[in-house]
């Protein structure tokens, strides 16, 4: 975990490792450990995204600072020692169609058939737009951004939604729309890369409640 608001309603810059160490009945027992970090640190941020690659690296994007100034920076977090919580922050240069600064977006890691990973970014908000409905892909091989051409039904602009990757698709649910209303739309975006053109299909389940700022996960039963 990184950053966010603390109990004093101040934005932090701590990196915390959460380890699941056992069960006590239906409850999961977790251990929290603050990590030591070096390098080009992001500073204090809230509502950024932090997604993990396979192995010992994670990617941080966006968020806003104590002055409510949003950013579109990318940071790479590397684990320097698998036996201890020691990490290094790197701030690489990116190129291509760089997305607007934003917060309360969602980001997911996908791996293409070639084996090369990318980060998919959707939505969020910033000081100019209450809700964004754009989608970007960042190649994690050459750190080049591409704006995705969305085909099919239009995905509603939203922030504070949740997303998850499933069967080469990105599922996006809920959030707040441009009129500040909670929504209960579930979208499925096919991530089959055809010159960065993704097909999307809107599937609305009326029994789902309107909600935002929640956790959305795929569970195999």
Buried (B, 14 or more C-beta within 10 A) or exposed (E): EBBBEEEEEEBBBEBBBEEEEEEEEEEEEEEEEEBEBEBEBBBBBBBBBBBEBEEEBBBBBBBBBEEEEBBBBBBBBBBBEEEEBBBBBEBEEBEBEBBBBBBBBBBBBBBBEEEEBBBBBBBBBBEEBBBBBBBBBBBBEEBBBBBBEBEBEEBBBBBBBBBBBEEEBBBBBBBBBBEEEBBBBBBBBBBEBEEBEBBBBBEEEEEEEEBBBEEBEEEEE
